[in-house]
Amino acid sequence: MELLRVENVEVVYNDVVLVLKGLSLSAEEGRITALLGANGAGKSTTLKAISGLLDGEDGEVTDGAVVYQGKPIHGWPPERIVRSGIFQVMEGRRIFADLTVEENLRCGAFTRPGSETPGSMERVYNYFPRLRERRKQLAGYMSGGEQQMLAIGRALMAKPKLLLLDEPSLGLAPLLVEEIFEIVKRVNAEEGVTVLLVEQNARAALSIAERGYIMENGRIVLDGAADELLNNPDVQEFYLGLSNAGEKRSYRDVKHYRRRKRWLG
């Protein structure tokens, strides 16, 4: 069953810059869906259109609809969207550097009854034991990987139905990326949280997702089951760096017009 559906959405910034150009996708309830694409494709804008965060950047949905649990939510204020069960983990973590780990987690629970906080915090510590060890430490002194764990943990304190993750692998070592993605997979399996995962790291994202979409220039150019995308020759060449012969290939070596022709042909 669809939890979220984005229908032919257009997003304009500053009344003139068209970023999303009739974008459509869906997220099935209880599943992980990956949204992939290069820098500037419009991935983060898509998440902000869902979570209501466009207003702060002079952006707006000018056409189409964002439908969550059967209701159109574009135009709702961000706090109402959070209370409805959607929580976005922003690119770059955005933790509160001058607060402790525990204080950051408590901030994530502001929409929930206070009686739930101890149990929710224990649940987060079970997923991220390193946060328990550092719970009294100022978040600004943690490593990038630990800050990413904290950002996801803070989101889980809100008990989201839909978790929007924006580039969780950004700037992290491969082993840390693997660890964090495994935890996201566990959260999805054990809590039933639906995840929409925005990533440039196609291999990591498709390894835990069940369905994937690929964006270029504000549009979806390819979608399908995650395993099908992993085995697609175009995805292997342009997003996983492998040519048909299995040799490493530089993404920059491929002419843009050729990519577009292959995606859309």
N, C-alpha and C positions, 0 to 999 in steps of 0.2 A: 504493500500500500504506500502511495506517495505521501510523505510528510510535507515536502516542500516542492513547489513548482514555480519556476521562473519562465514567464511566457512573453516571448518577443519584446524583451525589455530594451529600451533605449535610455542611455544616461548622458546628460549634457552637463559640462562644467562651465561656469561663468557665462551661461546663456549662449555660448558659441562653440565650444569644443565637444564634438560628439565622440564619446569613448566606447560605449556599448551600442551595437548596431543591430538590434533585433535578436538579442541573445535569448536562447531557451535551453533549460536543463531541468532535471528533477533529481530529488534525493529520496530514495526509498526508506521508509521507517525501519530503524534498527540496522541499517547498512552503512558502510563507508563508501563514499563517492569521492573520486579524485578529480580535480579541475587543474589541468596542466597547461603550461604555455611559457614562452620566453618573457623576459622583462618587457613591460609596456603593452602586453596583450590585453589587459583589462581584468585580470584575475582578482586583484584586491578591490577594484571598483565593484565587481560583481558581489563580493561579500558585503561591502558597505551598503550596496543597494538592498541587500537582504536584512542587514542589521540596523538600518536606519541612520547610518553615520555619514551620509553624503552631505547633509546640510552644513556641517562644520567645515566643509571644503568647497562650498558654493557649487555643489553638484545636486542634481535632481533627476528622478525618474520622469521622463517626458512622454513615454509611451510604454504600452505593455503592462504587465501585472506581476507582482510577487505574491504568491498564494501559499499560505502556511495553514495546515490543518483545515483546508477547504475555505479559508477566509483571505481576502486580499489585505495585505499588511503594508504595502508601500504607502508612504505618507504618515504612518504611525510614528510617534516620537520614540527614540531609542529605548527609553526606560520602560515603555509599554511593551516593546518587543522583547526586552530582557525578561520581564515578568511573565510573558507568554511562553518562555522556555527556550529562547534562542540566545546563545552567548558566543561572542566572537573573541578569539585570542589573536590580538593584533600582531602584524609583522614587527619584529624587533623587540618582542617581549612586553615592553611597557609596564614593567613591574614598578612598585613604589620603592625607589632605592633607599630612602631614609627610614623606611619601616622594616621591622623584622619579618622573617618568613611567616611567623604566626600571624602578625598583624596584617600582612598582605592577604593571607588566606581568609581572615575574618572579613576583610573588605569584599571578597567575592560572595560572601553569604548575606549581603545587606538586603536582598529581596526575600530571604527565607526567615521563618520564625527562629528566634534565638535558641529555642530548645533543640533545634536540629544541629547547631554548630559543632558541639563536641563529637557527635557521631560522624558528621561529614568530614571533620578534620582528621579523625582516625582513619577514615576510608582513604583520604588523600595520602596520608602517611604510609598506608599499606601499599599503595601503588608506587609511591616515591619515598623509599626509606631514607634517602639522603636528605630530604626535607625535614624529616623528624630529627635527624642528627644536628641540623642547622637551624632549628626552629627559633632560637633566640638571637640568631645572627642577623645583622643588617643585610637586606637583600642586595644592596649595591656592591657588596664585597664578594658576592658569589660568582662562580664561573658562568660563562654563557650557557652551557648545558644545564646547570642548576637553575639559572634564571628561567630557562624555557620550561623546565619541569614545574617551577613555581607558577608560571603563567597558566599552564594547563591545569595545575592543581587548584588555582584560584577560580578558574572557570568551573571546575567540577563542584566547588562549594555552592554554586548557584543551582545545582541539580538540573542542568539543561536537558531538554529533550533533543535539541539540535545544537551541536558544537561546530562552530566555524573556525577552522585552523588556517591561519595565513602564514605560509612559509615557515613551518616549525623547524626545518632543517637548516635554515639560513645561518651561515657562519660556524656550523658545528662540525666536529670531526666525524668521520664515517661511523665509528663505533658508537658514539653518542647518538647519532641519528638513528641507528639500528635499535638502540635501547629505547629511545623515546617512542619510535614508531611501534615497537612491540607493546609498550604500555598503552598506547592509543588503541591498539587492536584488542588488548585485554579489557579496557574500559568499555569498548563497543560490545564485546562478547558478554561481559559479566553484568553491565549496567543497562544494556540495551540502548545506549545513547547513539543517536544518528549522527554521523560525522560527514561534513563537507570539507574536504582537505584540499587547499590550494598549494601547489608545489611547482618548483622548477625541477626538482629531483624526481624525474619520472619513474625510475626503477624502484626507488624506495616507496613512493606513493602507490604505484600499481601493485606492489608486493603485498599490501595490506587491504587495498580497496577491492570492491566487487564490481564496480563500474567506473569508467573514466570518460572524461570529456577533454578535448584538446582545443585550446583557443588560439586564434591569431587575429590581431587587429580588431578586437571587439566582437568577434563572432566565433561560434563553435564550428570547427572545420572537420572534426572527426569525433565519434563516440562509439562506445561498445563495452562489452565485458572486459574486465581488467586483463585477464589472461590473453584474450584476443588482441588487445592493444599491445601487450608485451611481445607478441609474436608477429605483429604487423611490420612488414619490411620498412615502411616509411617511418614509423615510430622508432624502430631500431636504428635507422640511419640518422634521423634528425634529432631525436631526444635521448637515445641511449648511446650514440656515438659509434654505431656499428654499421658497416656497409653490408651488402648482400653476401659478400665473401667472408663475413665475420671479422673484418679488419677494422681497427679504430679509424674513425673519420672525423675530421674537424667540422663542427657545425658551420663555422664561418666560410668554409670552402664552397658551400652550396649556394648558388644564386637564388635570390628571393623569388624571382618569377618561376623558376623551376619547381621550387617547393610548392608554391601556390597551385601550379598546374597539376602536380601529383596529388595534393590533398583533395582538390576540388574536381579532378578528372575522374 
